[in-house]
Amino acid sequence: YYLLIQCITKWHQENGFNSSLQLPDITLNFAKKHPLMDDQVSEQPLLVKKNVNFTQIAVDRVNTVSRGSYEVLFIGTAEGWLYKAVIVKSEVHIIEELQLFETIQPVESLKISHTEKVLYIGSRSGVIQLPLADCSKYSSFQDCTLARDPYCAWDREGRMCVQVDRHFSTLSLDQNILQNPRQGEKFHQSLVPSSDKLKPKNVTVVAGSSLVLPCQVVSNLAQTQWLFNDHSLQLKNGLHFDRQLCSLVIEDVGPSEAGHYSCFSEEAGVKFMAERYQVSVVASVPVFMEARTQELNLGLVWVLVITLGAVCLLLLGAVLYLRRRLKEQLGKGAEMKPLESTLVYPISLPKEPRNFVPSKMADSEDKFWDPVNYYYSDGSLKIVPGHALCPNGSAASPTSNGIPGQPLPTGALHSPSRLSIGNIRGSGSNGYIRLNLGTEERGEFNEELRKSIKQRNVLPDANPEESSV
């Protein structure tokens, strides 16, 4: 921007411009496009930026450690940038440049709040609040002092960059705003840290590959200088400095590139070491078998542990499942026990002949054969000794109590009370005997009994010596 006292100056008169009407169009158009023009305070512009249109400006006066004062300029641009600069004598030193918005848009207003120590920036999309100073981003003495920010100073006791107006005492603060390399002003060299304290970083690279050595500097005004084995590094084919990466790039590294590299940062007449590297070049990538074996063994151990854990869980689940199934089977067997005591099947005894005539008996015997005495209370048939032949073929004992009116079985058939239960069980009939009375057939009962016996086949026999009738 330009600060003008009047349109026509001595320079204009010497060049034949005695009136503003005689000024060239380029001068008038420039004044029209730059609304920040004001009365002139010097004979030349303080700040000139090519291809940049300034839109807003705000000025703050700051007191320094040396009890001096400086004007700090906050300048907004049409592309959304904010320039922070300080006026040092007749020049302007740019402290920092900030991109304010994600999208390009002009800065339309700037307002300084001296009570809150913040700057408000307005645009079409919103308002941004920024602190007037952010001294904590300067991590070293060089960065803090070379920034020449009137708000900040280096604290020797705390060894950090602090804000001057928030510090209790200025006795331990170092600040040098007036330094100017053009006038031969330099830092006090005793305040610059020794390069011997910076340990070199070991870098190993394979021959034929590319090597990138970063050298980060905070200030954009600083110049970098590289030394190789304490000699100035000459840039050549395959070796160049990438300003975008702030790194030294060496392509197709060979044995001759092995050695010691040092990066120096120089600004305002001060030169200090920023990075140190010790580069080693090898023919191939080294293989550390022992370290890989340990890593492999550790992974194998974890795999085995996880596998064993999974197998144990599966076995535990199988045991619990089998135990549950066994309990269910035993429970069903207990439920079938009452059925086992009442059902009869499947061996049939000979039926009585068609010409069967019941014998006559005394009244006492008729009473004995009262139907009430034929069955138990649950309906089961009572089995009593009959007139069957003895195993040796002889007749039954006269004293035995037979069943009146029943004919003797023919052949060597045993009486039901003397059947060989063991032989019946061995025949696969499950030990059941069916007794039919007369010629009556009960289909429903037979079907139900068949289903029950089929279910009985899959159940374990609780007592093989028992038989049911």
C-alpha positions in Angstrom: 0.0 0.0 0.0 1.0 3.7 -0.4 0.8 6.4 2.3 0.7 9.8 0.5 0.7 13.3 1.9 -0.4 14.9 -1.4 -0.9 13.8 -4.9 1.9 16.0 -6.4 5.3 15.6 -4.8 8.7 17.0 -5.6 9.4 13.9 -7.7 6.3 14.6 -9.8 7.2 18.2 -10.3 10.7 17.2 -11.4 9.2 14.8 -13.9 6.8 17.4 -15.3 3.6 16.5 -13.4 2.5 19.8 -11.8 -1.2 18.8 -11.3 -3.1 15.6 -10.6 -4.8 16.1 -13.9 -1.5 15.4 -15.6 -0.8 12.1 -13.8 -0.7 9.0 -16.0 -3.6 6.6 -16.1 -1.6 3.8 -14.5 -1.1 5.9 -11.4 -4.8 6.8 -11.2 -5.9 3.2 -11.7 -3.6 2.0 -9.0 -5.0 4.5 -6.6 -8.5 3.5 -7.5 -7.9 -0.2 -7.0 -6.2 0.2 -3.6 -8.6 1.6 -1.0 -6.0 1.5 1.8 -4.3 4.6 0.5 -3.9 7.4 3.0 -1.7 10.4 3.7 1.9 9.8 3.0 4.3 9.2 5.9 7.4 8.5 3.8 8.7 9.1 0.3 8.5 5.4 -0.7 6.1 2.5 0.0 6.7 0.5 3.1 5.5 -2.8 1.7 5.1 -4.1 -1.8 3.9 -7.6 -2.7 3.6 -8.7 -6.3 0.3 -10.2 -7.6 -1.4 -9.6 -4.2 -4.3 -7.2 -3.5 -4.6 -5.9 0.0 -8.2 -5.5 1.3 -8.0 -4.6 5.0 -5.4 -3.4 7.5 -5.3 -3.1 11.3 -2.4 -1.6 13.3 -1.3 -2.2 16.9 1.4 -0.5 18.9 3.5 -2.8 21.0 5.9 -2.1 23.8 9.1 -4.2 23.9 11.6 -5.3 26.6 13.9 -2.4 25.8 10.9 0.0 26.6 10.6 0.9 22.9 7.5 0.6 20.8 6.8 -0.8 17.4 3.9 -0.8 15.0 2.6 -4.2 14.1 0.5 -4.4 10.9 -2.2 -7.0 10.3 -3.0 -7.0 6.5 -5.8 -9.0 4.8 -5.8 -9.9 1.2 -8.4 -10.7 -1.5 -7.4 -14.4 -1.4 -8.0 -14.9 2.3 -4.4 -14.5 3.5 -3.3 -12.6 6.6 0.1 -10.9 6.8 1.6 -10.0 10.2 4.5 -7.5 9.8 6.4 -5.1 12.0 7.7 -1.7 10.9 11.4 -1.4 11.8 12.7 2.1 11.0 11.9 2.6 7.3 11.3 -1.0 6.4 8.6 -3.6 7.0 9.6 -7.1 8.2 7.0 -9.8 7.6 6.7 -12.0 10.7 4.3 -14.6 9.4 1.8 -15.4 6.7 -1.4 -17.3 7.5 -4.1 -18.9 5.2 -7.4 -18.1 7.0 -10.0 -20.0 5.0 -10.4 -23.4 3.3 -11.8 -21.7 0.2 -10.6 -18.6 -1.4 -12.5 -15.5 -0.2 -11.5 -11.9 0.6 -10.9 -10.6 4.1 -13.6 -7.9 4.5 -12.9 -6.7 8.1 -10.2 -6.7 10.7 -10.7 -5.7 14.4 -8.2 -5.7 17.2 -9.4 -6.3 20.8 -6.7 -4.9 23.1 -8.5 -6.2 26.3 -8.7 -9.8 25.1 -5.4 -9.6 23.0 -7.1 -11.1 20.0 -7.7 -10.2 16.3 -11.1 -10.7 14.7 -11.2 -11.4 10.9 -14.5 -11.1 9.1 -15.5 -12.6 5.7 -18.6 -13.6 3.8 -18.6 -17.1 5.4 -17.9 -16.1 9.0 -15.7 -14.6 11.7 -12.3 -16.0 12.8 -10.6 -15.2 16.2 -6.8 -15.3 16.4 -4.4 -14.4 19.2 -2.2 -11.4 18.5 0.8 -13.6 19.3 1.5 -17.3 19.5 5.0 -17.5 21.0 4.8 -21.1 22.0 5.3 -22.2 18.4 8.9 -21.0 18.6 10.7 -23.9 20.2 14.3 -22.6 20.2 16.1 -19.4 20.9 17.0 -18.9 17.2 13.4 -19.3 16.1 12.0 -17.0 18.8 14.6 -14.2 18.2 14.8 -14.4 14.4 11.0 -14.0 14.2 11.5 -10.4 15.4 8.0 -10.5 16.9 7.5 -7.6 19.3 5.0 -9.6 21.3 7.5 -12.4 22.0 10.9 -12.8 23.9 13.2 -15.6 24.9 13.2 -16.5 28.6 16.7 -17.5 29.7 15.5 -19.0 33.0 12.6 -21.0 31.6 14.4 -21.6 28.3 11.2 -21.0 26.3 9.6 -18.3 24.1 7.1 -16.3 26.1 4.7 -13.4 25.6 6.2 -10.2 27.0 3.1 -8.5 28.4 2.2 -11.7 30.3 5.6 -12.2 31.9 6.2 -10.8 35.4 9.8 -9.7 34.9 11.7 -8.7 31.8 15.1 -9.1 33.4 15.5 -12.7 32.1 14.1 -11.9 28.6 16.1 -11.5 25.4 14.6 -9.6 22.5 16.3 -8.1 19.4 13.9 -6.4 17.0 16.4 -4.0 15.5 18.7 -6.7 14.0 19.4 -6.0 10.4 21.9 -8.1 8.4 22.2 -5.3 5.8 23.6 -3.0 8.5 25.9 -5.7 9.9 23.8 -6.3 13.1 24.1 -9.9 14.2 23.1 -12.1 17.2 25.3 -12.4 20.1 27.1 -15.6 19.2 27.2 -16.8 22.8 23.4 -17.2 22.7 23.5 -19.5 19.7 23.6 -23.2 20.8 26.8 -25.1 20.0 26.6 -27.5 17.1 28.5 -30.1 19.1 25.4 -30.8 21.2 23.5 -32.0 18.1 24.0 -35.7 17.8 24.2 -37.1 14.2 21.5 -39.5 13.0 22.7 -42.8 11.6 21.3 -43.6 8.1 21.9 -46.8 6.2 21.0 -46.9 2.5 21.3 -49.6 -0.2 23.5 -48.8 -3.1 21.6 -47.8 -6.2 18.6 -46.4 -4.3 17.6 -42.7 -3.6 18.4 -41.0 -0.3 16.4 -38.1 1.2 17.9 -36.1 4.1 15.4 -33.6 5.6 16.5 -30.2 6.9 13.5 -28.5 8.4 13.7 -24.7 9.1 10.9 -22.7 10.7 11.6 -19.4 9.0 10.9 -19.0 5.3 13.6 -16.3 5.3 16.3 -18.7 6.3 18.8 -20.1 3.8 20.1 -23.6 4.0 23.6 -24.7 3.4 24.9 -28.3 3.3 28.4 -29.6 4.1 29.8 -33.1 3.2 32.7 -34.2 5.4 33.1 -30.6 6.5 33.3 -29.3 3.0 30.8 -27.4 1.0 28.5 -29.7 -0.9 28.5 -29.0 -4.6 25.2 -29.7 -6.3 25.5 -31.9 -9.4 23.5 -34.4 -11.5 21.6 -36.7 -9.2 22.1 -34.4 -6.2 19.8 -31.4 -5.6 17.9 -29.6 -2.8 14.1 -30.0 -2.9 12.6 -26.8 -1.5 9.1 -28.2 -1.3 10.3 -31.1 0.9 13.1 -29.0 2.5 15.4 -32.0 1.9 18.6 -32.9 0.2 17.9 -35.6 -2.4 20.7 -37.9 -3.7 19.8 -40.3 -6.5 21.6 -43.5 -7.3 23.6 -43.6 -4.1 27.0 -45.2 -4.4 29.9 -45.8 -2.0 31.3 -42.4 -2.6 28.2 -40.8 -1.0 28.9 -42.4 2.4 30.1 -40.0 5.0 29.0 -37.1 7.3 26.4 -34.6 6.2 25.6 -31.3 8.0 22.7 -28.9 7.3 23.1 -25.2 8.4 20.4 -22.6 8.6 21.4 -19.0 8.1 19.3 -15.9 8.7 20.0 -12.3 9.7 23.7 -13.0 9.7 23.5 -16.0 12.1 24.5 -19.5 11.0 23.7 -22.6 13.1 23.5 -26.3 12.5 20.0 -27.7 12.0 20.6 -31.4 11.2 23.5 -33.9 11.2 23.6 -37.3 9.4 26.0 -40.2 9.3 25.3 -42.1 6.0 26.4 -45.6 5.4 26.1 -47.4 2.0 25.7 -51.2 1.9 25.5 -53.5 -1.1 22.3 -55.2 -0.1 19.7 -55.1 2.7 21.1 -56.8 5.8 19.2 -59.8 7.1 19.0 -60.3 10.8 18.2 -64.0 11.1 18.2 -64.1 14.9 15.8 -61.3 15.4 13.4 -62.8 12.8 13.6 -66.2 14.4 12.7 -64.8 17.8 9.8 -63.0 16.3 8.7 -66.2 14.4 9.0 -68.3 17.6 6.9 -65.8 19.6 4.2 -65.9 16.9 4.2 -69.7 16.9 3.8 -69.8 20.7 0.7 -67.5 20.4 -0.8 -69.7 17.7 -0.3 -72.9 19.8 -1.7 -71.2 22.9 -4.8 -70.1 21.0 -5.2 -73.5 19.3 -5.0 -75.4 22.6 -7.5 -73.1 24.2 -10.0 -73.6 21.4 -9.6 -77.4 21.7 -10.1 -77.3 25.4 -13.3 -75.3 25.0 -14.6 -77.8 22.4 -13.9 -80.8 24.6 -15.6 -79.1 27.6 -18.6 -78.4 25.4 -18.8 -82.0 24.2 -18.6 -83.3 27.8 -21.4 -81.0 29.0 -23.5 -82.1 26.0 -23.0 -85.8 26.6 -23.7 -85.4 30.3 -27.0 -83.6 29.5 -28.0 -86.3 27.1 -27.3 -89.0 29.6 -29.4 -87.3 32.2 -32.3 -87.0 29.7 -32.0 -90.7 28.8 -32.0 -91.8 32.5 -35.0 -89.5 33.2 -37.0 -91.2 30.4 -36.0 -94.6 31.7 -37.4 -93.7 35.1 -40.6 -92.5 33.6 -41.0 -95.8 31.7 -40.6 -97.9 34.9 -44.3 -97.9 35.8 -45.2 -98.9 32.2 -42.7 -101.8 32.5 -44.6 -103.2 35.5 -48.0 -103.4 33.8 -47.5 -104.1 30.1 -47.4 -107.6 28.8 -46.0 -108.9 25.5 -45.1 -110.7 23.1 -45.1 -114.4 23.9 -48.5 -116.0 23.6 -49.7 -119.1 25.6 -51.9 -121.8 24.1 -55.5 -120.9 24.0 -58.1 -123.0 25.6 -60.0 -125.4 23.3 -63.4 -124.5 21.8 -65.1 -127.3 23.7 -63.9 -126.0 27.1 -66.4 -126.5 29.8 -65.8 -124.9 33.2 -65.8 -127.3 36.1 -68.2 -127.1 38.9 -66.9 -126.1 42.2 -68.1 -125.5 45.7 -69.6 -122.3 46.8 -66.3 -121.5 48.5 -64.5 -122.0 45.2 -67.0 -120.0 43.3 -66.5 -117.2 45.7 -62.8 -117.6 45.2 -63.3 -117.1 41.5 -65.3 -114.0 41.9 -64.2 -111.5 39.2 -63.1 -109.1 41.9 -60.3 -111.6 42.9 -59.1 -112.0 39.3 -57.4 -108.6 39.1 -55.4 -106.3 41.2 -56.5 -102.8 42.0 -54.7 -101.4 38.9 -56.3 -103.9 36.6 -53.3 -106.3 36.4 -54.2 -110.0 36.1 -53.4 -112.2 39.0 -51.2 -115.3 38.2 -51.6 -118.2 40.6 -50.2 -121.7 40.4 -52.0 -123.9 37.9 -52.4 -127.6 37.0 -49.5 -127.7 34.6 -47.1 -130.7 34.5 -44.0 -130.5 36.5 -40.7 -130.3 34.7 -40.1 -134.1 35.1 -43.4 -134.9 33.4 -45.2 -136.0 36.6 -48.5 -134.7 37.6 -48.9 -131.8 39.9 -49.1 -132.3 43.6 -52.6 -132.9 44.8 -52.1 -130.3 47.4 -51.3 -127.6 45.0 -53.9 -124.9 44.6 -54.9 -125.0 40.9 -57.1 -122.8 38.9 -60.5 -124.5 38.8 -62.1 -125.1 35.4 -58.8 -124.7 33.4 -57.6 -127.6 31.2 -54.1 -128.9 31.6 -51.7 -127.8 28.8 -50.6 -130.5 26.5 -47.0 -131.4 25.8 -44.1 -130.2 27.9 -45.3 -126.6 28.2 -44.4 -125.1 31.5 -46.9 -123.2 33.5 -46.7 -119.4 33.1 -45.4 -119.1 36.7 -42.5 -121.4 35.9 -41.4 -120.1 32.4 -37.7 -119.7 31.9 -37.3 -115.9 31.9 -33.7 -116.1 31.0 -34.4 -118.0 27.8 -37.1 -115.6 26.9 -34.7 -112.6 27.3 -32.1 -114.3 25.2 -34.6 -114.7 22.4 -34.7 -111.0 21.7 -38.3 -110.6 23.0 -37.3 -108.2 25.7 -38.8 -110.5 28.3 -42.4 -109.7 27.8 -45.2 -112.3 27.9 -48.6 -111.8 26.4 -51.5 -113.5 28.1 -54.8 -113.7 26.2 -58.1 -114.7 27.9 -60.4 -116.5 25.5 -60.5 -115.6 21.9 -61.0 -111.9 22.3 -58.7 -109.7 20.3 -58.1 -106.1 21.3 -56.5 -104.2 18.3 -56.3 -100.9 20.0 -54.5 -102.4 23.0 -52.2 -104.4 20.8 -51.2 -101.2 18.8 -50.6 -99.2 22.0 -48.6 -102.1 23.4 -46.5 -102.4 20.2 -45.5 -98.7 20.4 -44.6 -99.0 24.0 -42.4 -102.0 23.4 -40.7 -100.3 20.4 -39.9 -97.4 22.7 -38.7 -99.9 25.3 -36.1 -101.3 22.9 -34.0 -98.2 23.0 -33.9 -97.9 26.7 -31.3 -99.6 28.9 -32.7 -102.4 31.1 -32.4 -101.2 34.7 -32.7 -104.7 36.2 -32.2 -107.6 33.8 -33.5 -110.0 36.3 -36.9 -108.4 36.4 -39.8 -109.4 34.1 -43.1 -107.8 33.7 -46.5 -109.4 33.1 
